[in-house]
Amino acid sequence: MKNSPSPLKSWQKRYFQYKDNQLRYWKSKADFLAKKYASGVILFDWVKVEMQTHKNYCFDLTLSGCKRIFKLKAYNLTDFNNWTSIIQNAILNSRGFKEDIQIDDSYFKLDFWRYGLIEHEDFLKNAQTGDLLLFRGKHMGAKITRGWTKGNIDHAAIVVRFEKGFNTG
């Protein structure tokens, strides 16, 4: 469960998955099974994460340099021990912890933990010809494009992989 940041709400049920050094969460298991986008993601390799445990199976995750604190609660002692062990292991083995990576959340206009990121090397390794990339820009031109088209994106690209690579120089 996740504690709502709103003072008028309490604990909210969420479905969590730890995979590829990322902790993702969905509003429901049905959303996860339907392969909907996660409601949020903590990228352990992109920021130093600290965990503090509390009584009643509660624990906090703090992202260095970020004002947001993720307050989580397990259903029982077994789940609490499993999750805190997995997360502590992820923290200690992450690039974010080893390199003490800080985030300046005042730089971001959006809640950066709501969106997953892909490393450049992972993109180069996994992208295939025909993959469609969709972009949503922040500048005025992008907003005008979305308004005019009544769409959610303002740019698109198609990946083309060359058999022997591509030399830019």
N, C-alpha and C positions, 0 to 999 in steps of 0.2 A: 504494500500500500504506500501511497505517496501523500504527504501532508500538503494540503492546498496552501499556497502563499497568501490567499485571501483570509482576512481575520473572521469572515462570516462563514467560512466553510471548515470542515474538519478533514479527516482522512478520506482519501479517494482510492478506490481499488484501481490498480494498474497491473498490466501484464508485462513482466520484464524478461529480457533475454540478454545473456552475455555471450558475445561471439566476436571473434577477431579483434580482441582488445577494445571492444565498444560495449557499453551498456545502453541498450535501447528499451524504450517503454511505449506501450500502446494503452489506449483507454480500456480496451477489453481483449480477451483472448480471441473473440470473433474477428476483431480488426487484425490481429496478428495472423490468424489462420487465413483470412481473406487477402493477406499480403498487402494491406494498406500501409501507407507511410507511417513510420513511427511518430508518436507525439513528441518524442525527444530522444536525444542521444548524448551520452557522455563519451568523448573520445579521449581515452587515457593517454594516448601518444601525443596529443596536441596540447595538453595542459596538465599541470601538476594537480592531482586530486588528493585531498586529505579526507580520512574517514574518522569519525568520532562515534563511539558506541555509547548507548544509554540503556537505562532499565526498560522493561516492558517490550523487549525485542526491537527497540528503535535504534536507528543510526543515522548520522548526517554525512553527506558528501559535500565537500566544499571545493570549488574550482579556484585555484590561486588567481587572485586579481579580480574575481567576479563577486558581485554582491549577493548573487543568488545562492542559497543553501538548499540542497535537496534533502528533505527530511523523509526518511523511509522507515517502514515498520513491517516486520515479518509476522506471519500468522502464529508461529510457534518457535520454540527453542531450536529445534532441528533446522528449520528453514533459516532462522537467524544465523546459526553457526555456519551453515552451508554458504549463504550469500556473503556474509562478512569475510569468510575465508577466501572465496573466489575473488571478491573485490580487492581485498588486501593483497592477494597474490598479483592481481592485475596492476595495482598501483605500483608495487615494488619492482615489477618487471617492465614498466612502461617507460617510454622515452620522455614523457612529461615529467615523471618523477626524477629520472636519472639526470635530466638536463635542467631541472627546476624551471620549467616553462610557465610563464605568467601570462594571463589574458587581461587586457585592459577592456572591460566590458563597456566602458563609456564610448569606445571607438565604434562599437556595433550599434546600428539602429534597430536591429531585430534581435530577438533572443537567440543567440548563436547556437545554443544547445538544442534547438528545435530541428536542426538540419545536419545531416551527415555530410562528411567530406570524403574525398578520395585522394590518396597520394598520387603524385605524378607518375611514379613507377608502376603503381597498381593500374592506373588508367592505361598506360602504354602496354602493359602485359595483357589486360583483359578486353580492351576495346576491339571490336570486330567491324569489318566493313559492313555498312548498312545500319550501324547503331545510330540512333537519333539523339542528339544532345539538345536540350531545351534550356533556355536562359531567361532569367527575369532580372533586368537591370534596375538600378536605383536612380539613374539620372532622368531628367525631364523628358528627353526624347523617348526613352523606354516607356515612361508613364503615358505619354501621348499615344504611342503605338498601341499599348494595351487598351486605352480608352477608345481609340478609333476602331479597333478590331473586336472590342468587347471580349478580349481573351485574357488568360492568366500568364502568358509568356510574351516576350517581345522579340526574341531571336531564336533561331534554330540552326543546327548544323548536322551534317551527316558525316560519319567517320568513313574514310577511305584508307585502307591499309595497303601498302605496297609490298609485294612479295619480298623484295630485297632491302626494304627500309627506305627511308627518305632522307636525302642529304640536303640540308638547308644552306650549306656554305659552298 
